[in-house]
Amino acid sequence: METSAQAVHTVRMSGPLSPRGAWQATSCSMARALEVVSSKSALLILREAFYGTTRFDEFAERVGISEPVAAARLRELVDEGLLEREPYREPGQRTRMAYRLTDKGAELLPVLVSLMQWGDRWLAPAGPPVMLRHRECGETVHAELRCQAGHEASAEDLELAVGPGRDRVDRPHE
C-alpha cells in the first residue's frame, strides 16, 4: 500500500506501467532530449540565442566558454536542428555565419524558463537576477503544467500512461 509520504510529488503509473518495477524507461523521450542538450554550455548557448545573441564570438564570450567549446556546441545544436546558420557580411569583412533559433529550438523556451524559475526560487536568496515580463501587461511570466482542458496540474495530479509511440512496455526479463 502506498503511504502519503510516497505519493507526495510523484506521478502515478497506470495500465501496464503499474507496477513501476515491471518495466524500464528504455524509449524515454526525456533521455533522448537530454542527449541533444545535455551540457551546461549547450543550454546556456540556447539561453543566449533567446536573448538575441547570433554571432560566434558573442556566444563564447557571453556563455564564458572557449572558442573550441563554443564551436563544438554550436555545431551540435545546428546538427540537431535547434539552431540554423546563415551567412552575413559586414563591409570590408569576410563572410561569417550567424546562428538563429529554428522552430524546434524555439520550443525549448518553456524548459529554459522552468530552469530559470527553479533557480530563482531555490538558488537566488536575494531574489531573481533577471525577470521575464509579458510585454502586453507587464506581469512576470512563469512556466506551469496544464492539461489540454486548461487545468493546472502538479505531479500528484498526473498519471503516466503508455503512449502511441511505444510498441510495447519493456519488461526486465523478456
C-alpha positions as CSV (number, residue, x, y, z in Angstrom):
1,M,0.0,0.0,0.0
2,E,1.2,3.5,-0.9
3,T,1.8,5.8,2.0
4,S,1.1,9.5,1.8
5,A,4.9,10.2,2.0
6,Q,5.4,8.1,-1.1
7,A,2.6,9.8,-3.0
8,V,3.9,13.4,-2.5
9,H,5.5,14.9,-5.6
10,T,5.1,11.7,-7.6
11,V,3.4,10.7,-10.8
12,R,1.0,7.7,-10.7
13,M,1.7,4.8,-13.0
14,S,-1.3,3.4,-14.9
15,G,-2.1,0.4,-17.0
16,P,0.9,-1.8,-18.0
17,L,3.2,0.8,-16.4
18,S,2.0,-0.3,-13.0
19,P,3.8,-1.6,-11.0
20,R,6.8,0.5,-11.8
21,G,9.2,-2.4,-11.3
22,A,7.7,-4.3,-14.2
23,W,9.1,-2.1,-16.9
24,Q,12.1,0.1,-17.8
25,A,12.1,3.5,-19.4
26,T,14.2,2.3,-22.4
27,S,12.5,4.5,-25.0
28,C,12.3,7.7,-22.9
29,S,11.8,11.0,-24.7
30,M,13.4,12.8,-21.8
31,A,16.6,10.8,-22.2
32,R,16.6,11.4,-25.9
33,A,16.1,15.2,-25.3
34,L,19.0,15.2,-22.8
35,E,21.2,13.6,-25.4
36,V,20.6,16.7,-27.6
37,V,21.0,19.4,-24.9
38,S,22.9,17.6,-22.1
39,S,25.7,20.0,-21.5
40,K,25.6,23.2,-19.5
41,S,27.2,25.1,-22.4
42,A,24.5,23.9,-24.8
43,L,21.7,25.2,-22.6
44,L,23.5,28.5,-22.0
45,I,24.0,28.9,-25.7
46,L,20.3,28.4,-26.2
47,R,19.6,30.9,-23.5
48,E,21.8,33.4,-25.3
49,A,20.0,32.7,-28.6
50,F,16.7,33.5,-26.9
51,Y,18.3,36.7,-25.6
52,G,19.3,37.7,-29.2
53,T,22.9,36.6,-29.5
54,T,23.7,35.5,-33.1
55,R,27.4,35.6,-33.5
56,F,30.0,33.0,-32.7
57,D,32.3,35.3,-30.7
58,E,29.4,36.7,-28.7
59,F,28.2,33.2,-27.7
60,A,31.7,32.2,-26.5
61,E,32.1,35.5,-24.5
62,R,28.5,35.6,-23.0
63,V,28.5,32.0,-22.0
64,G,32.1,32.1,-20.7
65,I,33.4,29.2,-22.8
66,S,36.5,28.8,-25.0
67,E,36.1,29.2,-28.8
68,P,36.7,25.4,-29.4
69,V,33.9,24.6,-26.9
70,A,31.6,27.2,-28.5
71,A,32.3,25.8,-32.0
72,A,31.6,22.2,-30.9
73,R,28.3,23.1,-29.1
74,L,27.1,25.4,-31.9
75,R,27.9,22.6,-34.4
76,E,25.9,20.1,-32.3
77,L,23.0,22.4,-31.9
78,V,22.9,23.0,-35.7
79,D,23.3,19.3,-36.4
80,E,20.3,18.6,-34.1
81,G,18.2,21.3,-35.9
82,L,17.9,23.6,-32.9
83,L,19.9,26.4,-34.5
84,E,20.5,27.3,-38.1
85,R,23.4,29.1,-39.7
86,E,23.0,32.0,-42.0
87,P,25.7,34.0,-43.7
88,Y,26.3,37.7,-43.0
89,R,29.0,40.1,-44.1
90,E,30.0,43.4,-42.7
91,P,31.5,45.9,-45.1
92,G,35.2,45.2,-45.7
93,Q,35.0,41.8,-43.9
94,R,34.8,38.2,-45.0
95,T,31.5,36.3,-44.9
96,R,30.7,34.8,-41.5
97,M,27.9,32.8,-40.0
98,A,25.2,33.9,-37.7
99,Y,23.1,31.5,-35.6
100,R,19.4,31.7,-35.2
101,L,16.9,29.5,-33.4
102,T,14.7,27.2,-35.5
103,D,11.2,26.4,-34.6
104,K,12.5,23.1,-33.0
105,G,14.9,25.1,-30.9
106,A,12.3,27.8,-30.0
107,E,10.1,25.1,-28.5
108,L,12.7,24.7,-25.7
109,L,11.8,28.1,-24.2
110,P,9.4,26.6,-21.6
111,V,12.2,24.3,-20.5
112,L,14.7,27.2,-20.0
113,V,12.0,29.3,-18.3
114,S,11.3,26.4,-15.9
115,L,15.0,26.0,-15.1
116,M,15.3,29.8,-14.5
117,Q,12.2,29.8,-12.3
118,W,13.5,26.9,-10.3
119,G,16.9,28.6,-9.9
120,D,15.2,31.8,-8.8
121,R,13.2,30.0,-6.1
122,W,15.9,27.7,-4.7
123,L,19.3,29.3,-5.6
124,A,18.8,33.0,-5.6
125,P,18.3,34.0,-1.9
126,A,18.4,37.8,-2.8
127,G,15.7,37.3,-5.5
128,P,15.8,36.7,-9.2
129,P,18.7,38.4,-11.0
130,V,16.5,39.0,-14.1
131,M,12.8,38.6,-14.7
132,L,10.7,37.7,-17.7
133,R,7.8,40.1,-18.2
134,H,4.8,39.9,-20.5
135,R,5.2,42.9,-22.8
136,E,1.5,43.5,-23.1
137,C,0.6,43.7,-19.4
138,G,3.9,43.9,-17.6
139,E,3.3,40.9,-15.4
140,T,6.0,38.3,-14.7
141,V,6.0,35.1,-16.8
142,H,6.2,31.6,-15.3
143,A,6.1,28.1,-16.6
144,E,3.4,25.7,-15.4
145,L,1.9,22.4,-16.2
146,R,-1.6,22.4,-17.6
147,C,-3.7,19.7,-19.2
148,Q,-5.3,20.2,-22.6
149,A,-8.5,21.3,-20.9
150,G,-6.6,24.1,-19.2
151,H,-6.5,22.7,-15.7
152,E,-3.3,23.4,-13.7
153,A,-1.6,20.2,-12.7
154,S,1.1,19.2,-10.1
155,A,3.0,15.9,-10.0
156,E,0.3,14.4,-7.7
157,D,-2.4,15.1,-10.4
158,L,-0.5,13.3,-13.2
159,E,-0.7,9.8,-14.5
160,L,1.9,8.1,-16.6
161,A,0.3,6.0,-19.3
162,V,1.6,4.2,-22.4
163,G,1.7,6.5,-25.4
164,P,1.2,5.8,-29.1
165,G,4.9,5.8,-29.9
166,R,5.7,2.9,-27.6
167,D,5.3,-0.5,-29.3
168,R,5.4,-2.4,-26.0
169,V,6.2,-1.9,-22.4
170,D,9.7,-3.2,-21.8
171,R,9.9,-5.9,-19.1
172,P,13.2,-6.6,-17.3
173,H,13.2,-10.4,-18.0
174,E,11.8,-10.6,-21.5
